[in-house]
Amino acid sequence: MIIKSRLFLFAAKLLFKKKTMNYTTEVLDNILFIQLKGDLLGEQTGLELIELVNNKINEAIVHCAVDLEEVRYMNSSGIGLLITLLTKFRNKSGEVVLINPSEQIKKLLIITKLNAIFTIVNNKEEAFSKLKSVK
């Protein structure tokens, strides 16, 4: 019985373990590249990301590429974060492209019809080329 209780506690910890998102950024030729990893939940990390984007926009960076290859899950707050980024850049006559979303994230973008709003590319090189062609 003790083994079953410990196994249950271990499973519960895994199930309710806080999922987090990590990100890295770099600016190449006035394009902000953001690589997201983990679960895109919009939490505190999302607020940090919006603050970073505001700072970059203030530095006259108006294009952004968001790499979603390593995003496992996205909830409505994560969708809201992507839309916020898109709105901020488009308000400055810029653009956002999404790089290589996982199959699960692609399905979510299709279900929410966001695939019609965002430009989706396969890799960083395509993103760079697409954003450099935006006038």
C-alpha positions in Angstrom: 0.0 0.0 0.0 2.9 2.4 0.8 4.4 1.8 -2.7 1.0 2.6 -4.4 0.7 5.8 -2.3 4.2 6.9 -3.3 3.6 6.1 -6.9 0.3 8.1 -6.8 2.1 11.1 -5.2 4.9 10.9 -7.8 2.3 10.8 -10.6 0.4 13.7 -9.1 3.5 15.8 -8.9 4.3 15.2 -12.6 0.7 16.0 -13.6 0.5 19.2 -11.6 4.1 20.3 -12.1 4.1 23.9 -13.3 4.9 24.0 -17.0 7.0 26.8 -18.0 8.1 28.6 -21.1 11.7 29.6 -21.8 12.9 31.8 -24.6 16.0 33.2 -26.2 16.3 36.2 -28.5 18.7 37.7 -31.0 18.5 40.5 -33.4 19.9 39.9 -36.9 19.8 42.7 -39.4 17.0 44.6 -37.5 14.8 41.4 -37.2 14.0 40.1 -33.7 14.2 36.3 -33.6 12.5 34.7 -30.6 12.9 31.0 -29.9 10.3 29.6 -27.5 10.7 26.3 -25.6 8.3 24.5 -23.5 4.6 25.3 -23.0 3.3 28.6 -24.3 0.9 29.6 -21.5 1.3 33.4 -21.5 2.3 33.4 -17.8 4.9 35.7 -16.3 7.4 34.9 -19.0 4.8 36.2 -21.5 4.8 39.5 -19.8 8.6 39.7 -19.9 8.5 38.9 -23.6 6.0 41.7 -24.3 8.2 44.1 -22.3 11.2 43.0 -24.4 9.3 43.4 -27.6 8.2 46.9 -26.6 11.9 47.8 -26.0 12.9 46.4 -29.3 10.1 48.3 -31.1 11.4 51.5 -29.4 14.8 50.7 -30.9 13.1 50.7 -34.4 13.0 47.0 -34.8 9.6 46.3 -36.6 9.9 42.7 -37.8 9.9 39.5 -35.7 10.2 35.8 -36.2 9.0 33.4 -33.5 10.4 29.9 -33.6 7.7 27.5 -32.3 9.5 24.2 -33.1 10.1 23.4 -29.4 6.7 24.5 -28.1 4.8 21.5 -26.9 1.5 23.1 -25.9 -0.3 26.4 -26.2 -3.3 27.6 -24.3 -5.6 30.6 -25.0 -3.2 32.9 -23.1 -0.4 31.7 -25.4 -2.5 32.4 -28.4 -3.2 35.8 -27.0 0.5 36.4 -26.6 1.2 35.7 -30.3 -1.7 38.0 -31.3 -0.3 40.7 -29.1 3.1 40.4 -30.7 1.5 40.5 -34.2 -0.6 43.6 -33.3 2.4 45.5 -31.8 4.6 44.9 -34.8 1.9 45.6 -37.4 1.0 48.8 -35.6 4.5 49.9 -36.5 4.1 48.7 -40.1 6.1 45.6 -39.3 5.4 41.9 -39.5 5.6 38.7 -37.5 6.3 35.2 -38.9 6.1 31.9 -37.1 8.8 29.4 -37.7 8.2 25.6 -37.9 5.4 25.1 -35.4 5.0 21.5 -34.2 2.2 19.4 -35.6 0.1 20.0 -32.5 0.6 23.8 -32.7 -0.1 23.7 -36.5 -3.5 22.0 -35.8 -4.3 24.6 -33.1 -3.5 27.5 -35.6 -5.7 25.9 -38.2 -8.6 25.3 -35.8 -8.4 28.9 -34.6 -7.9 30.1 -38.2 -4.8 31.9 -37.1 -2.9 30.2 -40.0 -4.7 32.8 -42.2 -3.4 35.7 -40.1 0.2 34.6 -39.5 2.8 33.8 -42.1 4.2 30.4 -41.3 7.6 29.3 -42.6 9.8 26.2 -42.2 13.1 27.7 -41.0 15.0 30.7 -39.9 16.4 31.3 -43.4 12.9 31.5 -44.8 11.8 33.8 -42.0 14.7 36.1 -42.7 14.0 36.2 -46.4 10.3 36.7 -46.0 10.8 39.6 -43.5 13.4 41.3 -45.5 11.0 41.4 -48.5 8.3 43.2 -46.4 8.2 46.9 -47.2 
